[in-house]
């Protein structure tokens, strides 16, 4: 219990520190940390310039993790991501040169500007934490966390992410524009990149992995699982969405709900945890019925209101 209390305090300090860089977005920062604790990957979708890249960098620095950034472009090749074998005359053999995917936090910046071939090269890395190059499997460092950022798909030069890859992202969040007071602080204060360069780690990788292990110990009661199953069944009923949630998505929702409970200092999951995270966890996996006239997030919220808590 003492270890859990110490971890909760560290996580609170982590959110506090990142909040000094990304001002006025505490809820989104908490979602980001919960996603990492749950061992998932994060997709941030928003217009350029609202702080997507800065958030990813601040998170990596604050956790003392090896950080790598790849700017996705239309001509980016899979080998640019995972690495390539180069023949070296001195040794008369091929030597593998690691690509930027061999990091602990990989920022896939503007992921939907790359072609489908390169997007799919991320799939194995995200799901299996390994890559296959030249008929050889290479394990990635642990912990391994992908933060994908993308611009809205109606912008020029973007390719929609395939459903299989969207499903690999545990959460999709939107930062949005800052409120008036937060924007004033940004205008009057120093540059965010300079401020993030001075950040010191709040947690170390072993402490993060210990926190991830604690998430698995958070208890989910039978009534809570009944409630979660009722929500999953509602997505499959044909009343709200074209297709329902997969079992993998249901497991993902439970994992990130446990992470939120741990961050709140509890050793059990409450219905509030599920309700708070559900739109971010399943909105990108579902397509609302056309007749509803709602977007995915609004449709999820409407569904949650219609399902009673047991």
C-alpha positions in Angstrom: 0.0 0.0 0.0 2.9 2.3 0.8 4.4 1.6 -2.7 1.0 2.5 -4.3 0.8 5.8 -2.3 4.3 6.7 -3.4 3.4 5.9 -7.0 0.2 7.9 -6.9 2.2 11.0 -5.6 4.8 10.5 -8.4 2.1 10.3 -11.1 0.5 13.5 -9.7 3.8 15.3 -9.9 4.3 14.0 -13.4 0.9 15.4 -14.5 1.7 18.7 -12.7 5.1 19.1 -14.5 3.7 18.4 -17.9 0.8 20.9 -17.1 3.4 23.7 -16.8 4.3 23.1 -20.5 0.8 22.3 -21.9 -1.2 24.9 -20.1 -4.9 24.4 -19.4 -5.1 20.8 -20.7 -4.9 18.7 -17.5 -7.6 16.3 -18.4 -5.9 15.4 -21.7 -2.5 15.0 -19.9 -4.1 12.6 -17.4 -5.5 10.6 -20.3 -2.1 10.5 -21.9 -0.4 9.2 -18.7 -3.2 6.7 -18.1 -2.7 5.4 -21.6 1.0 4.9 -21.0 0.3 3.2 -17.6 -2.1 0.8 -19.3 0.7 -0.2 -21.8 -1.2 1.2 -24.8 -0.4 3.6 -27.6 -1.8 7.1 -28.0 -3.2 9.0 -31.0 -3.5 12.8 -30.8 -5.7 14.3 -33.6 -5.8 18.0 -33.9 -5.0 21.0 -36.2 -1.3 22.0 -36.4 0.2 24.2 -33.7 -1.8 23.3 -30.6 1.0 21.4 -28.8 0.8 17.8 -29.9 4.5 17.4 -30.5 5.4 19.4 -27.4 3.2 17.1 -25.2 4.9 14.0 -26.5 8.4 15.4 -25.9 7.5 16.7 -22.4 6.1 13.2 -21.4 9.2 11.4 -22.6 11.6 13.8 -20.8 9.6 13.7 -17.6 9.8 9.9 -17.5 13.5 9.7 -18.5 12.7 7.6 -21.5 14.7 7.4 -24.8 12.8 9.6 -27.2 12.7 9.4 -31.0 10.7 11.5 -33.5 9.9 10.6 -37.0 8.2 13.2 -39.3 6.0 11.1 -41.5 5.9 12.3 -45.2 4.5 10.9 -48.4 7.9 9.5 -49.4 8.8 7.9 -46.1 9.7 4.2 -46.6 9.3 1.4 -44.0 13.2 1.0 -43.9 13.4 4.7 -42.8 11.4 3.7 -39.7 12.7 0.2 -38.7 16.3 0.4 -40.0 18.3 -1.2 -42.8 21.2 -3.7 -43.2 24.3 -2.1 -44.8 27.2 -4.0 -46.3 30.5 -3.1 -44.6 33.6 -3.9 -46.6 35.8 -3.9 -43.5 34.0 -6.9 -41.9 32.8 -8.3 -45.3 29.3 -8.7 -43.9 26.0 -6.9 -43.5 25.5 -4.8 -40.4 22.0 -3.8 -39.2 21.6 -0.1 -38.5 18.7 0.6 -36.2 16.0 3.0 -37.2 14.2 5.5 -35.0 11.6 2.9 -34.0 14.2 1.5 -31.5 13.3 3.9 -28.8 11.1 3.9 -25.7 8.8 6.7 -26.8 8.4 7.0 -30.6 6.7 10.1 -31.8 5.1 9.4 -35.2 4.5 13.0 -36.2 1.7 13.6 -38.7 1.3 9.8 -39.1 -1.5 10.2 -41.7 0.8 12.0 -44.2 2.7 8.8 -44.9 1.4 6.2 -47.4 -0.4 3.0 -46.3 2.7 0.9 -46.7 4.7 2.9 -44.2 1.7 3.2 -41.8 1.4 -0.6 -41.8 5.1 -1.0 -41.0 4.2 0.3 -37.5 1.7 -2.4 -36.8 4.1 -5.2 -35.7 6.1 -2.8 -33.6 2.9 -1.5 -31.9 1.4 -4.9 -31.2 4.3 -7.2 -30.7 7.0 -4.7 -29.5 9.3 -6.2 -32.2 10.2 -5.7 -35.8 11.2 -8.2 -38.5 14.0 -7.2 -40.8 15.9 -9.5 -43.2 14.1 -12.6 -41.9 15.3 -11.7 -38.3 13.1 -10.6 -35.4 14.5 -7.8 -33.3 13.0 -6.9 -29.9 12.3 -3.2 -29.1 13.2 -1.6 -25.8 10.8 -1.7 -22.9 8.7 0.2 -22.1 7.7 1.0 -25.7 5.1 3.7 -26.3 4.0 5.1 -29.7 2.4 8.6 -29.7 0.9 9.2 -33.2 -0.1 12.7 -34.1 -2.3 13.4 -37.0 -4.1 16.4 -38.6 -7.8 16.1 -39.4 -8.2 13.9 -42.5 -10.0 16.6 -44.5 -6.6 18.5 -44.7 -4.6 18.3 -47.9 -2.1 15.5 -48.3 -3.4 13.1 -45.7 -4.2 9.4 -45.9 -6.8 8.0 -43.5 -5.4 5.4 -41.1 -6.6 1.8 -41.8 -9.0 0.4 -39.2 -6.5 -2.3 -38.2 -4.0 0.4 -37.2 -6.6 2.7 -35.5 -7.5 -0.3 -33.3 -3.9 -0.6 -32.1 -4.2 2.9 -30.5 -5.6 2.6 -27.0 -6.8 6.2 -26.9 -7.5 9.0 -29.3 -7.5 12.5 -27.7 -7.9 16.0 -29.0 -6.1 18.9 -27.4 -8.2 21.7 -28.9 -7.6 25.4 -28.7 -6.5 26.8 -25.3 -9.0 28.9 -23.3 -8.5 32.6 -23.0 -6.5 32.6 -19.7 -4.2 29.7 -20.9 -3.6 31.4 -24.2 -2.7 34.6 -22.4 -0.2 32.7 -20.3 1.3 31.2 -23.5 1.6 34.7 -25.1 3.1 36.3 -22.1 5.4 33.4 -21.0 8.5 31.9 -22.5 8.6 29.6 -25.5 7.3 26.1 -24.7 10.2 24.3 -26.4 12.7 26.2 -24.3 10.7 25.4 -21.1 10.4 21.7 -22.0 14.2 21.5 -22.6 14.8 22.3 -18.9 12.5 19.6 -17.6 13.9 17.0 -15.3 12.6 13.3 -15.0 10.0 12.8 -12.3 10.0 9.0 -12.7 12.6 6.6 -14.1 11.8 3.7 -16.4 11.9 1.0 -13.6 9.4 3.1 -11.6 7.2 3.4 -14.6 7.3 -0.3 -15.1 6.5 -0.9 -11.4 3.5 1.5 -11.8 2.3 -0.5 -14.9 2.5 -3.7 -12.7 0.4 -2.0 -10.0 -2.3 -1.2 -12.7 -2.8 -5.0 -13.2 -3.5 -5.4 -9.4 -6.4 -2.9 -9.4 -9.6 -4.8 -8.7 -12.6 -4.8 -11.1 -15.8 -6.1 -9.3 -18.4 -8.3 -10.9 -21.0 -5.5 -11.0 -18.4 -3.3 -12.7 -17.7 -6.0 -15.3 -21.4 -6.4 -15.8 -21.7 -2.7 -16.6 -18.7 -2.8 -19.0 -20.3 -5.8 -20.8 -23.6 -3.9 -21.1 -21.8 -1.0 -22.8 -19.9 -3.4 -25.1 -23.2 -5.2 -26.0 -24.9 -1.8 -26.7 -22.2 -1.0 -29.3 -23.0 -4.4 -31.0 -26.8 -4.0 -30.9 -27.1 -2.1 -34.2 -28.9 0.7 -32.4 -25.9 3.0 -32.1 -23.1 2.0 -34.4 -22.5 0.2 -37.7 -20.2 -2.4 -36.1 -19.6 -3.2 -32.5 -16.5 -3.3 -30.3 -14.1 -6.2 -30.6 -13.1 -8.2 -27.5 -9.6 -6.5 -27.7 -11.3 -3.1 -27.4 -13.2 -4.3 -24.3 -10.0 -5.4 -22.7 -8.3 -2.1 -23.6 -11.2 -0.1 -21.9 -10.8 -2.1 -18.7 -7.0 -1.7 -18.7 -7.1 2.1 -19.0 -10.0 2.3 -16.5 -7.7 0.5 -14.0 -4.9 3.1 -14.8 -7.3 6.0 -14.1 -8.3 4.4 -10.8 -4.7 4.0 -9.8 -4.0 7.7 -10.6 -6.9 8.6 -8.4 -5.4 6.6 -5.5 -7.9 3.7 -5.6 -7.3 0.0 -5.8 -10.7 -0.7 -7.5 -12.4 0.5 -10.7 -15.5 2.7 -10.4 -18.1 3.2 -13.1 -16.9 6.9 -13.2 -13.5 5.6 -14.5 -15.2 3.7 -17.3 -17.5 6.6 -18.3 -14.6 9.2 -18.2 -12.4 7.2 -20.5 -14.9 5.5 -22.8 -15.2 8.3 -25.5 -11.4 8.5 -25.9 -11.0 4.7 -25.8 -13.7 3.6 -28.4 -14.6 6.7 -30.4 -11.9 6.0 -33.0 -13.0 2.3 -33.4 -16.7 2.9 -34.1 -18.7 4.4 -36.9 -22.1 5.9 -35.8 -25.3 5.0 -37.7 -25.7 7.7 -40.4 -29.3 8.4 -39.2 -28.0 9.6 -35.8 -26.5 12.8 -37.1 -23.8 12.6 -34.4 -20.0 12.2 -34.5 -18.4 9.2 -32.8 -17.6 10.9 -29.5 -21.1 12.4 -29.2 -22.7 9.0 -30.1 -20.6 7.3 -27.4 -21.7 9.8 -24.8 -25.4 9.4 -25.8 -25.0 5.7 -25.5 -23.4 5.9 -22.0 -26.3 8.1 -20.8 -28.8 5.5 -22.0 -27.2 2.5 -20.3 -28.0 2.4 -16.5 -25.3 1.6 -14.0 -26.2 -1.7 -12.3 
